[in-house]
Each structure stands twice: as structure tokens, then as C-alpha cells.
């Protein structure tokens, strides 16, 4: 596990405006959000930090604001494959049963901030049946849709389409069109050979969709990249948008 520590921000930095940078928290009424304030904690989420690993007891749920978290399934041989990605639209680490253990690992991929909440507090709020419980159920529905699209996409799309979708999923959760990633990281997350990613990235670069330098990818033509990504990305994005309409 990465040894980088999660640090709590000064208490005075916790505010309505700050918490509302996360879509789920923003969707709560002012009164419901204020009721959570005593238990919400603003924390730094450094890149590479494991929020929890497969089999761990999940002590906290995390609501990212500008950080991006990769959810990864770890195989018996230690290899990991990304199954979903979460940014400011969602939450990581929802454990609805006291004895529940993590069924995946959650790793911060792009550094930033987030609000964390003890899972026992979130569990109590869920079983109270209030607005937060309804939001969590809708968000869970969106996550299942994302997982389904990931499974379909892994079997029926090309390496180039996989790469386009992977980059777009992060671009959707980023404040810029520049992503700090390496080809090796992408290959590991997609479960393919690095040479395959090098070839696909080179082709996208030649065609003017991206600019790549070591450790950094800049998306130059998002519209064309979306077309290249294919129907799986469009379906997942449309489905998530429909489920998340409550945040408007």
C-alpha cells in the first residue's frame, strides 16, 4: 500500500461552497448538508494513495471534489484492472453493512481534494431513508451502468477505442484538457501490453487528437475522440447523465 498519508485540511476551509464541488453533496438541501458538517472532513488526496484495498475494512467514504479515484480489481497474481473511475460526480467506499469488506481497491489517480465521512455515519444516514439514501441508490445505479459498459467495451472494442474512452472518462472529471498519465499506467489499467498503448497513442497523436510527452497527455480534439471511442462511451455517458439529473 502507498505510504503517502491523507492530511486533513484546516477546519475553517470546510464550507457549503467547498462541499458543493461534489455533485452528490451539492444535490442535498442546505439543511441536509449542514446536518452532515460535523462529520465531514476535507482531506488532501495525493496521487498514488490507496484509500483502501481489496479485503480491507472500509472506515471512510470519500466524496472527491477535484481528485480522480480509480477503482481496481486485483487478480490472484497481483495484476490489477480498472473497473470504474470516480470524480466529483460521486462517492468511493460505500459500505452498508458493519462487517462488509472492500471488494476492490481504490487508488487516487489524479491528486486533489475530497470530503470524507465515516462509513458508520453514512450507513446511519442511508438506513434513515432520507435524501442522502435516495442519492446513493441512484448513484449506485449509475455505477452499475458504468461497470456494464466497461465489461462490454473490454470485449468488443479495439485498443484505440479503449484508449479513447479511458482518456475521455478522466477528461470528464478533470478541470483541464491535460492529463498526467503514463503509457505504462494506462496499459496496466486496461489490462493490455504497453506496446499496444504506444501504438494506439502514436496513431492518435499523428491524427491530431492528442499531444503526448512523457507523463502527460493533452487532448486536442475532443469531438473526434468521442467519435473514435464508439457507442460504449456514449451510452455510459448518457446513462450517467440521466441518472444524475437530480443534481441539477
C-alpha positions as a printed Julia matrix, in Angstrom:
248×3 Matrix{Float64}:
   0.0     0.0     0.0
   1.23    3.51   -0.75
   2.56    5.12    2.41
   1.54    8.67    1.5
  -0.68    9.98    4.24
  -4.04   11.65    3.8
  -3.96   15.01    5.56
  -6.95   16.84    6.95
  -7.34   20.43    5.81
  -7.89   23.21    8.37
 -11.41   23.06    9.78
 -12.24   26.58    8.63
 -11.86   25.52    4.99
 -14.96   23.34    5.21
 -17.82   25.33    3.76
 -21.05   24.91    1.87
 -19.4    26.11   -1.33
 -16.48   23.7    -0.9
 -18.68   20.68   -0.21
 -20.9    21.54   -3.16
 -17.98   20.91   -5.53
 -19.05   17.29   -5.22
 -22.26   16.61   -7.17
 -23.79   14.28   -4.59
 -23.25   16.72   -1.73
 -24.45   19.61   -3.89
 -27.68   17.72   -4.6
 -28.56   17.76   -0.89
 -30.64   20.59    0.5
 -28.8    23.24    2.51
 -30.32   21.85    5.71
 -29.33   18.25    4.97
 -25.79   19.27    4.05
 -25.38   21.35    7.2
 -26.54   18.34    9.22
 -23.51   16.4     7.88
 -20.99   19.17    8.58
 -19.94   17.9    11.98
 -18.86   14.6    10.38
 -17.47   15.81    7.04
 -13.71   16.26    6.86
 -11.87   17.95    3.99
  -8.73   15.97    3.13
  -5.93   16.01    0.58
  -5.9    13.03   -1.76
  -2.33   12.58   -3.09
  -1.74   10.71   -6.34
  -0.99    7.04   -5.8
  -2.63    6.87   -2.37
  -4.62    3.7    -1.69
  -7.81    4.76    0.09
  -8.4     1.08    0.79
  -7.51   -2.26   -0.75
  -9.39   -5.43   -1.57
 -10.44   -7.17    1.62
  -9.95   -4.12    3.85
 -12.49   -2.85    6.29
 -13.74    0.42    4.81
 -13.58    3.07    7.52
 -14.34    6.12    5.39
 -16.41    7.08    2.37
 -14.82    9.71    0.12
 -16.59   12.42   -1.88
 -13.94   13.76   -4.32
 -14.05   17.39   -5.42
 -11.19   17.71   -7.92
  -9.4    14.39   -7.34
  -9.95   11.33   -9.54
 -10.04    7.84   -8.0
  -9.54    4.58   -9.89
 -11.44    1.51   -8.7
  -9.4    -1.61   -9.43
  -9.99   -5.34   -9.24
  -6.88   -7.21   -8.15
  -6.21  -10.69   -9.55
  -4.64  -13.56   -7.61
  -1.29  -12.94   -9.32
  -1.31   -9.3    -8.17
  -2.24   -7.8   -11.53
  -4.94   -5.14  -11.39
  -7.55   -3.99  -13.89
  -9.61   -0.84  -13.64
 -13.34   -1.46  -13.33
 -14.57    2.12  -12.81
 -13.44    5.68  -12.19
 -14.9     8.26   -9.78
 -14.52   12.02   -9.66
 -16.56   14.94   -8.4
 -19.77   13.25   -9.57
 -19.71   10.51   -6.96
 -18.52    8.72   -3.86
 -15.99    5.99   -3.1
 -16.27    3.43   -0.31
 -19.94    2.94    0.47
 -20.16    0.05    2.98
 -23.75   -0.6     4.02
 -23.05   -3.48    6.42
 -20.84   -3.36    9.55
 -18.86   -6.46    8.6
 -18.57   -5.56    4.91
 -15.12   -5.72    3.32
 -13.89   -3.95    0.21
 -14.44   -5.94   -2.99
 -11.97   -3.74   -4.93
  -9.06   -1.37   -4.35
  -9.49    2.42   -4.56
  -6.4     4.33   -5.7
  -6.1     8.09   -6.19
  -5.04    8.6    -9.79
  -5.14   12.39  -10.05
  -4.31   14.34   -6.9
  -6.75   16.77   -5.38
  -9.16   17.14   -2.51
 -12.23   15.41   -1.23
 -14.53   15.2     1.76
 -14.5    12.04    3.82
 -17.23   10.7     6.05
 -17.03    7.78    8.46
 -18.83    4.8     6.96
 -20.86    4.26   10.12
 -22.24    7.8     9.78
 -23.05    7.23    6.09
 -24.64    3.89    6.95
 -26.86    5.51    9.56
 -27.9     8.22    7.09
 -28.68    5.58    4.47
 -30.91    3.49    6.7
 -32.74    6.58    7.91
 -34.23    6.71    4.42
 -33.6    10.41    3.89
 -32.44   12.36    0.8
 -28.87   11.03    1.02
 -30.15    7.45    0.87
 -32.06    8.23   -2.33
 -28.99    9.87   -3.87
 -26.82    6.88   -3.02
 -29.27    4.44   -4.6
 -29.42    6.49   -7.8
 -25.66    6.82   -7.89
 -25.25    3.07   -7.36
 -27.5     2.55  -10.37
 -25.21    4.8   -12.42
 -22.16    2.86  -11.25
 -23.7    -0.45  -12.31
 -24.28    1.07  -15.75
 -20.62    2.14  -15.89
 -19.45   -1.35  -14.89
 -21.69   -2.97  -17.51
 -20.31   -0.71  -20.22
 -16.74   -1.46  -19.1
 -17.33   -5.2   -19.42
 -18.92   -4.83  -22.85
 -16.23   -2.44  -24.01
 -13.4    -4.69  -22.89
 -14.62   -7.47  -25.17
 -15.97   -5.7   -28.23
 -13.77   -2.64  -28.84
 -10.31   -2.07  -30.28
  -7.26   -0.91  -28.31
  -7.66    2.52  -29.88
 -11.29    2.74  -28.75
 -10.35    1.58  -25.24
  -7.67    4.26  -25.03
 -10.01    7.0   -26.25
 -12.66    6.04  -23.74
 -10.14    5.79  -20.88
  -8.84    9.29  -21.61
 -12.35   10.73  -22.02
 -13.52    9.29  -18.7
 -10.76   11.25  -16.99
 -11.31   14.33  -19.08
 -14.96   14.3   -17.94
 -13.71   14.59  -14.36
 -10.82   16.99  -14.93
 -10.72   20.79  -14.92
  -8.25   20.89  -17.85
  -7.62   19.0   -21.09
  -4.22   17.87  -19.81
  -3.87   14.51  -18.06
  -0.8    13.39  -16.11
  -0.6     9.71  -17.01
   1.97    7.32  -18.41
   1.56    4.7   -21.09
   2.55    2.04  -18.58
  -0.22    3.18  -16.2
  -2.81    3.11  -18.98
  -1.69   -0.35  -20.1
  -1.94   -1.69  -16.55
  -5.41   -0.24  -16.03
  -6.71   -1.6   -19.34
  -5.02   -4.97  -18.93
  -3.13   -4.77  -22.25
   0.51   -4.68  -23.37
   2.32   -1.35  -23.15
   3.36   -1.7   -26.8
  -0.31   -1.74  -27.77
  -0.92    1.56  -25.96
   2.23    3.07  -27.51
   0.96    2.19  -30.98
  -2.57    3.49  -30.35
  -1.33    6.71  -28.73
   1.08    7.26  -31.62
  -1.76    6.95  -34.12
  -3.97    9.39  -32.19
  -1.06   11.82  -31.99
  -0.35   11.61  -35.73
  -4.0    12.36  -36.46
  -4.04   15.41  -34.18
  -6.36   14.07  -31.47
  -3.77   14.2   -28.69
  -0.32   15.57  -27.94
   1.86   13.26  -25.86
   5.02   13.9   -23.95
   6.46   11.75  -21.21
   3.95   11.54  -18.37
   1.42   13.92  -19.9
  -1.38   13.64  -22.47
  -3.15   16.73  -23.84
  -6.45   16.16  -25.65
  -6.58   18.42  -28.72
  -9.77   17.3   -30.47
 -12.36   16.02  -28.02
 -15.19   15.82  -30.56
 -13.26   13.49  -32.84
 -12.03   11.46  -29.88
 -15.62   10.9   -28.74
 -16.48    9.59  -32.18
 -13.46    7.29  -32.09
 -14.4     5.98  -28.63
 -17.56    4.46  -30.05
 -21.01    3.71  -28.69
 -19.91    2.25  -25.33
 -18.58    5.6   -24.14
 -21.61    7.49  -25.43
 -24.03    5.03  -23.82
 -22.26    5.18  -20.46
 -22.13    8.97  -20.52
 -25.79    9.31  -21.49
 -26.92    6.8   -18.87
 -24.95    8.5   -16.11
 -26.29   11.91  -17.14
 -29.89   10.64  -16.97
 -29.4     9.16  -13.5
 -27.64   12.28  -12.25
 -30.32   14.74  -13.41
 -31.39   15.1    -9.77
 -28.23   17.16   -9.2
 -29.42   19.92  -11.5
